Amino acid sequence: MSFKPVHVRQMELISAISNELSRQHPDLPFDVGVYNTIISAANLVIDECKRERVMANKPMTPTEWLASDDVGMSSRYLLSLLTDEVVFKAEYAVPHDADDLGRCIRMVDVCDLHKDIQKLVKQEGKWKEIGESWSYLNKLYSDKSYSLIYDFLSD
C-alpha cells in the first residue's frame, strides 16, 4: 500500500467538481464564492496528490512520528499512554483491526518504546489485554494473520 505522487490537472478537477455540483443541484446558479471554494478544494487535492509520504519506517522521535503519515487515533493514544508526556495526550481510542494495530506496532518500533509496553498492563479493558498479549499480537502481525488479530481486537 504505497502511494506514489501523481500529477493532477487543476482545470479538469475543477470542472469535475463543478459538474458534480450541477448534477446534484441542476438549478444551482453560478456563485463566485462557491467557485473559489471549488478552486481551493481542487488545489488542496492537487497538493496532497503530489506530496511524498512520510512513513514510520526508520527511527523517529515521537514528535517526528506524529508528523508522519503513519498515525492513527489508536496509535496516537498509545503514544500518550507510553510516554506520559502532556504534549502527547490524545483522545481515548483502541485499535479495531490489523491496520490500526500495525500503526501501533510501527510507532513502538520507530520511537523505540518497547520497554514502555509494560505500562499497558496497568490500564483497564482492551489496552490491558493488548499489553498482556503484545508479543503474541506482534507475531500475528508479522505472520499476516489479520483475521486472528481482528478476532482478538473484537472480543
ChimeraX attribute file (.defattr): number of C-alpha atoms within 10 A of each C-alpha:
attribute: neighborCount
match mode: 1-to-1
recipient: residues
	/A:1	3
	/A:2	6
	/A:3	10
	/A:4	10
	/A:5	14
	/A:6	13
	/A:7	10
	/A:8	16
	/A:9	11
	/A:10	14
	/A:11	11
	/A:12	11
	/A:13	18
	/A:14	20
	/A:15	14
	/A:16	14
	/A:17	17
	/A:18	16
	/A:19	13
	/A:20	12
	/A:21	14
	/A:22	14
	/A:23	11
	/A:24	9
	/A:25	10
	/A:26	10
	/A:27	9
	/A:28	10
	/A:29	9
	/A:30	10
	/A:31	9
	/A:32	9
	/A:33	9
	/A:34	12
	/A:35	14
	/A:36	12
	/A:37	13
	/A:38	19
	/A:39	19
	/A:40	13
	/A:41	15
	/A:42	22
	/A:43	17
	/A:44	11
	/A:45	14
	/A:46	18
	/A:47	14
	/A:48	14
	/A:49	16
	/A:50	14
	/A:51	13
	/A:52	12
	/A:53	15
	/A:54	12
	/A:55	15
	/A:56	22
	/A:57	12
	/A:58	11
	/A:59	13
	/A:60	16
	/A:61	12
	/A:62	20
	/A:63	11
	/A:64	13
	/A:65	23
	/A:66	18
	/A:67	12
	/A:68	14
	/A:69	12
	/A:70	20
	/A:71	19
	/A:72	20
	/A:73	17
	/A:74	20
	/A:75	25
	/A:76	24
	/A:77	20
	/A:78	26
	/A:79	24
	/A:80	19
	/A:81	20
	/A:82	18
	/A:83	15
	/A:84	11
	/A:85	10
	/A:86	8
	/A:87	9
	/A:88	17
	/A:89	15
	/A:90	16
	/A:91	10
	/A:92	12
	/A:93	15
	/A:94	20
	/A:95	24
	/A:96	15
	/A:97	17
	/A:98	20
	/A:99	15
	/A:100	17
	/A:101	24
	/A:102	19
	/A:103	21
	/A:104	23
	/A:105	19
	/A:106	19
	/A:107	28
	/A:108	21
	/A:109	16
	/A:110	18
	/A:111	18
	/A:112	14
	/A:113	15
	/A:114	14
	/A:115	9
	/A:116	14
	/A:117	17
	/A:118	14
	/A:119	16
	/A:120	20
	/A:121	16
	/A:122	11
	/A:123	14
	/A:124	9
	/A:125	11
	/A:126	18
	/A:127	21
	/A:128	16
	/A:129	15
	/A:130	21
	/A:131	19
	/A:132	17
	/A:133	14
	/A:134	18
	/A:135	12
	/A:136	13
	/A:137	23
	/A:138	15
	/A:139	12
	/A:140	16
	/A:141	19
	/A:142	11
	/A:143	9
	/A:144	12
	/A:145	13
	/A:146	17
	/A:147	13
	/A:148	15
	/A:149	21
	/A:150	16
	/A:151	11
	/A:152	16
	/A:153	19
	/A:154	11
	/A:155	6
